């Protein structure tokens, strides 16, 4: 029986390297107030993880890199511009 295999991507943007890891989908656990989540790419930084984009195993790696770069621009760099 084959299980989910985590994937990792490292993207360099604006002089920084960003580490993304894919995680398997999981069902909700109402007793622990955990919501269901589809398979997702997460940004990993400072011992934390933030959901980024959906993970589709059949997706081309170049397309994944493009989508993750767009996510960084919208959620990381845009947020920093709003703080300044």
C-alpha positions as CSV (number, residue, x, y, z in Angstrom):
1,X,0.0,0.0,0.0
2,X,1.5,3.3,-1.1
3,X,1.1,6.2,1.2
4,X,1.3,9.9,0.8
5,X,4.9,11.1,0.0
6,X,5.7,14.6,1.1
7,X,7.4,16.8,-1.5
8,X,9.6,19.8,-0.9
9,X,10.4,22.9,-2.9
10,X,12.9,25.6,-2.3
11,X,12.3,28.9,-4.1
12,X,14.5,31.9,-4.2
13,X,12.7,35.2,-4.4
14,X,13.9,38.7,-3.7
15,X,17.2,37.5,-2.2
16,X,15.6,35.0,0.2
17,X,15.1,31.2,0.0
18,X,11.7,29.9,0.9
19,X,11.0,26.3,1.9
20,X,7.7,24.7,1.1
21,X,6.5,21.2,2.0
22,X,3.4,19.3,0.9
23,X,1.2,17.7,3.5
24,X,-1.5,15.1,3.1
25,X,-5.2,15.9,3.3
26,X,-6.9,15.1,6.6
27,X,-10.5,14.8,7.9
28,X,-12.0,17.1,10.5
29,X,-11.7,16.3,14.1
30,X,-14.6,18.2,15.8
31,X,-13.6,17.1,19.3
32,X,-10.2,18.9,18.8
33,X,-11.7,21.7,16.8
34,X,-9.5,20.7,13.8
35,X,-11.0,21.5,10.4
36,X,-10.6,19.2,7.4
37,X,-7.9,20.3,5.0
38,X,-7.1,19.1,1.4
39,X,-3.6,18.2,0.4
40,X,-1.7,21.5,0.7
41,X,1.7,23.1,0.2
42,X,2.8,24.9,3.3
43,X,5.5,27.6,3.7
44,X,7.9,26.5,6.5
45,X,9.7,29.2,8.4
46,X,10.8,29.8,12.0
47,X,9.4,26.4,13.2
48,X,5.9,27.4,11.9
49,X,4.0,26.5,8.8
50,X,1.4,28.4,6.8
51,X,-0.9,26.9,4.2
52,X,-0.2,28.2,0.7
53,X,-1.7,26.4,-2.2
54,X,-3.5,23.1,-2.9
55,X,-1.2,20.2,-3.6
56,X,-1.8,18.0,-6.7
57,X,0.7,15.2,-7.1
58,X,0.3,15.1,-10.9
59,X,1.1,18.9,-11.2
60,X,4.2,19.9,-13.1
61,X,7.0,21.1,-10.9
62,X,7.5,24.3,-12.9
63,X,3.8,25.1,-12.5
64,X,4.0,24.5,-8.8
65,X,7.0,26.9,-8.6
66,X,5.1,29.5,-10.5
67,X,2.0,29.2,-8.2
68,X,4.2,29.3,-5.1
69,X,6.0,32.4,-6.4
70,X,2.6,34.1,-7.0
71,X,1.5,33.1,-3.5
72,X,4.7,34.6,-2.0
73,X,4.1,37.9,-3.9
74,X,0.5,38.1,-2.7
75,X,0.9,37.0,0.9
76,X,4.4,37.6,2.0
77,X,5.8,40.5,0.0
78,X,2.5,42.4,-0.2
79,X,2.0,42.1,3.5
80,X,5.5,43.6,4.1
81,X,4.6,46.5,1.8
82,X,1.5,47.2,3.8
83,X,3.4,47.3,7.0
84,X,5.9,49.9,5.8
